[in-house]
Amino acid sequence: MPPSPRALTAAALLVAALAACAAPAGQGRPEPSRTQAAVPPDRPVSSPGLPGMPPVLDPQDVYAADRPGKLAAAVRGFPSRVYVPNTNSNTVSVIDPATYKVIETIPVGNQPQHVVPSWDLKTLWVNNDLGDSLTAIDPATGKAGRTLDVSDPYNLYFTPNGKYAVVMASMDRELVFRDPRTMKVAKTVPVDCAGVNHADFSADGRYFIVSCEFSGELLKVDTEKMEIVGQQRLPKQGAMPQDVKLSPDGGTFYIADMMAHGMWVLDGEKFTTPELLPTGKGAHGLYVSRDSKQMYVTNRGEGSVSVFDFAKDELTAKWHLPDGGSPDMGGVSADGKVLWLSGRYDAEVYAIDTTTGKQLARIPVGSGPHGLAVYPQPGRYSLGHTGVFR
């Protein structure tokens, strides 16, 4: 049968989609007192958290549950693996991080973009974007299970209370709130920006910031009402925002931009015009270290990773991959010692020592590796993407 109009649109934009998302560090902030209940006076008092959201462990660090070894009971028996979706090969490569070798290749749907841990940590969802489906992988066995029909699942997130999955339906121009287990639609929110892409949630879970890569815009979405409450165009011609990440203190959102070659620094509460911090050519992915002191910024266009220090509010290092590369999406190992990244245009995966920045391994995988997931990781629940844990 002839292809659908959306499939033709998707094919026409495939090249653009693939091109898109397609000095030692100083002393960090002192550890806050665990008995301290109030938010420090120099920070605004946040509203009560999203109903049903697990309480924040530390008001000064939303990633406090992500320390090395803090594996939830639900994942402690899972083997350590790196799951790599290959968008052009329609497969997921499974890497054993102990040997740096691919131990299995799993056939999935058309154009898998990201491997996403579920809110309850029990399932990995492969986002088959052009296949209009999600394939479940059991992280206890590494085997593929059921496949669910879901329109245009470019990326996938979960509300902090676990009530909804949120599908970033890029070509459909929709945010689709779904049941997190059955994926039955609860509410569809049309958007008038192009390329809804990545997101992250505020510390209280009451809103989230979404990047629109093809129109260079940001959205602010009320989580409970499931409504867009803010929209702005980034102040740079040709901006192409990608990954979004909240600062440990919950005060700032960072948005990587592969055409502005840096990351935007945004006050999410005020949603005022953000400022650009240059990092490197093709800034793409953002990953917080296990001690919450640093963030790794992948510069896909120049084969490097920039290291951002939260306390200093500045870049402190840049690691260049030997022989270049195209570092894209990934995650940090459970012990915090290795940063795993897909090489989007080089059919390979990079393992990087987070202490020295040295490349530990370069592993051949399928064509077009994208949103790889390191699993399991510490944390109480998953907000989605390649593993954003709180």
N, C-alpha and C positions, 0 to 999 in steps of 0.2 A: 504494500500500500504506500501511497506517496507520503513523504514526511510531513509532520504537522507544522503550522506556521511558527510555533515557538522553537521547534527543532531547527528550522531554517534560520531563524534569527540567531539561535545559539551557535550554529555552525558558522554564520557570518562573523560572529564576534569571537570565535574560538581563538584566533591569533591574538586578539587584544586581551582576552582573558588569560591566556598562557603568559603573555608578556607582563601582565599585572600580577595578580595573586595566583591569577594565574600568576715613666712616672708611676710608681707603685701606688695602689689605692691607699688612702689615708684611713685614719681611725674612724670607724662608723659611730653612729649614735649609740649612747649607752643604753643597755637593756632597761626597759621601763619596769617599775615595781609591779609585781604581779598582784599586789593588794590594792593598787591604785584603781579606783572605780570611775573617777570623773575624767572627762576629756580635758587635756591641758588648756589653760585659759587663752592661749594664743591661737587655738583652733576653734572654729564654730561648732556649737553643739548640734549634733545631727538629730534628725527626727527619729522617732521609734522605728525599729527595723521592719522590713516587709513581714506581714503576718505569716507565721510558719517557718521563717528562716532560722536556722540554727544561730544562736547568739554568737557575736564576734568574740573570739577568745581574748584579744588584746586591742583596745581602741587605737593604739598607735601602730598596729601591724596587722593588716587583713590577711597576711600570709603566715601568721603565727602557727597554723596547723600544718604547715608544709615543711617542717624541719626534717633533716635526714633521719631516716629510720621510723618516722611517725606514720607507719602504714596503718590504715584502718583495718579492723578485724575482717571486713568483707574481702580484702585483697591479699591478705598475708600469705595465702597458699598459692598465689598466682606466680608462674615463672616470669622472670624478668625478660622482656622482649621489646624490640623496636618494630613497630608496624608502619610500613611505608606504602601509601597509595600511589600507584603509578598511573597518571592520568591518560597517557597514550597507550599503555599496555593493557589497561583494564584489569589490573591485578593488584594484590597487596603482597609486598615482599616482607617476610618475617625474619628479623635479624636476631641472633643470639649475641647480646652485648659482651659476653664473656670471651667469645671467640672471634667477634667481628665478622661473622659469616652468615649468609642467608641460609636458613634451614628449611624454609618452606615458601612456596609461592601460591597464593590463594586467588583463583579466578573470581572476579566480582562483576558489577554492572558497568555500564558505559560511562567513562570519564570519572573515576573516583577522585575526589578532591581532598578530603580530609578524613582521618580516623579519629573519632570523637568518643571519649569516655562518657558513659551515662551518668546522670546525677547521683544514682545510688551506687556507682562504681562497678556494677556487676556485668556490664555489657560494653563492647566497643562497637560503635556504629560507623560503617563505611558510607560516606556520602557519595552516591553514584549520581552525579549531577545531570548529565544528559541521559542517563538510564532511568531517571525519575524514580529512584528507589533508594532505600537504606538496607544494607546488608549487615546483619548482626554477627559479630565474632565473640565467641566465648573466651575470655582471657584466661580461664582456668585450663583450657585445652588448646587454645590457639586455633580452633576450628570454626569455620563459617557455619552459621545457623540459618534462621529464617530471613527472608527478604520481604520488606514491606513497600507497597506502592506509595511514594511521596513525590509530589511534583517539585522539580527543580531544587533539590537539596544541595545548594552550593556549600553551605556551612550550617552548623548546628550548635545551638546553645541551650542552656537550661536555666530557668528562673531560680534564684537562690533558695527558695522554699521547696523546690522540686515539683511544683504544681504543674508546670508546663515545659515542654520543649519549644524552642523558638527556631524555626527554619528560616535561614537567610535565602529566600528564593530570588536570586539575583536577576535572572532573565524575566521572571514573572512580575518583577517589581512589587514584591510583597514581603511582609514579615508575617509568618504563619505560626500562630500559637497552637500547639498540639498536645494531646495526652502524651506524657513522656515514655509510656510503655507501648501503647497500641498505635500511637501516632495519629489517632483520630483528630480531625480539625476541631478546635474550640473557637478560634476567631482568626479571621484573615484581615490584616491591616495593609491596605494599599499604600505605596509610597510613590512620590513623584520625583525621587532622585534615581540615578542609574547605577546599578551594581552594588546593592546592599551586600556586605562583605564580611566584616569582622565586628566584634563588639566586646564590651566589658561592662560589669555592673558596679554601681556605687557601693560604698562600704555598708550602707543600710539596706541595700538591695532594692530600693524604691524606684530607681530609674537605671537605664543603661544607655551608653553612647554607641552609636552604630556608624561605621564608615561606609560611604558610597563611592566606590573607586572610579567609576566611569564619569561621574559628573563633578567629582571633587567636593563633595558635601559631607556634612555630619548631621546625624539625627539624635535627638534626645527623646527617649521613650519612657513613659510611665509604666512600670512593670505591672502593678496591680490593675490599673484601668486598661492596660494594653492599648495605649493611645500615644501618638506622636505629640510631644508637647514643645518641641523646639527643632529648628532646622536652620542651618547656615552653610554658606559656601566658603570654602577655605580661601584666604587672601593671597592666592598665587595662581596665575594662569597655568592651566594644565595640571593642577594638583591631582594626585592619584593616591588617596589614603588607603592604607592596608590594615595591619594589625593594631589592636587597641589594648592598652594595659593600664590598670589603676595603680597609683603609687601605694607603697605599704601603709602610709598614714591616711590614705583615703582622700587626700586633698586635691590630687591632680590626676588627670588622664593624659596618657601619652599615645599619640597616633603616628605610626610610621607612614612615611609617604615616599613612594619609590620614584616619583618625578620631581619632588622638591628636595630629594636626597637628604632627608633628615626626619626628625619627628616633631610633630606639633605638640605644644604644651598647653593643655586646656584646663580651665577651672570649670568642672562639670556642673557645680551648683549654679554659678552665674551664667554659664554657657555663653561667655563673651568671646570675642575673637581671639583665637590662640596665637601663640608665638612659635616660630620655627627654630629648632636647634639642629644645625647641620651635623650629620653623622658620617655619611659616605654615600656613594652613588648607589641608587636603587634600594634605599632603606625599606625593609620589608617585615621582618618578624621581631617580636619583643618577648624576652624571657627573663623572669626574675630569679635571682640566685637563691639558694636554699636558706641563706642567712638574712634575706631581704635587704641586703645592703647595696646590691648592684643589679643592673639590668643589662642583658646582652642584646644588642641590636644587630640584626643581620643586614649587611649591605650587599644585596645580590648582584648589583651591577659592577662591583669591583672585587668580589671574592674576599670580603673581609667581615669582621665582627667588631663593633665598637662596644666598649664597656662604659656604662654610665653609672656614676656613684650618686645614690639618692641623697645622702647627707651633704655632700659637697655641691650637689646640683650641677655637676659637670662631667664631661667625658674624661676618663683617666687612662684609657689605653685603646689601642686598635690592633687586632690580631689579623694578619694576612694569611690566607691559605696558601701553602706551597703550590706552585703551578696554577694558581688561580682557582676559579670555581664559581658556582652560583648558589651560595647559601641562602636558603629560603625559609621554610617552616620547620619546627621541631619541638624540642623540649629538653629539660635537664634531668639527668639520671636521679634515681631515688636517693642516692648518697650525696648528690650535688657535685660530684667530681667531674662529670662529663656532660658537655653540651652536644646533643645530637641534632643534626640539620640535614635536610634534603638538599641535593644539588640539582635544582630544577631543570637546568638545560644540559646537564652532564651525565644523567642516568647513574647517579651515585649518591652516597650518603657519607657525611663527614662526622667523625667523632673528635671532639676538641677538649683538651684538658682545661678545666675552668680555673686552675691555679696559674698555669703558665701561658695559656693560649696556644700551646703546641698541638698540632694535628696528630691524633693518635692512630687514626685509620681512615681509609678512603675505600668505600665498599661499593662495588658495582650492583645496581638494581635494575628495575625496568625503566621504560622510557617515561620521562616527565614526572619524576617523583615530586610530591607536593607536601600536603599537611601530615607529616609523620607524627605518630604518638609513641612516646616512651611510656611503658606500662609494666607493672603498677608504679604509681608515684604516691608520696605522702599527701595527706589531706583528708578531710571529713566527707566532702562531697565535691562533685565536678560541676563547673559552670559551662563546660563544653569546649568547643574548638579542639585543639590538639592536646588539651589538658590544662585547664585553669582551675586550680583547686583552692578551696578555702576551709 
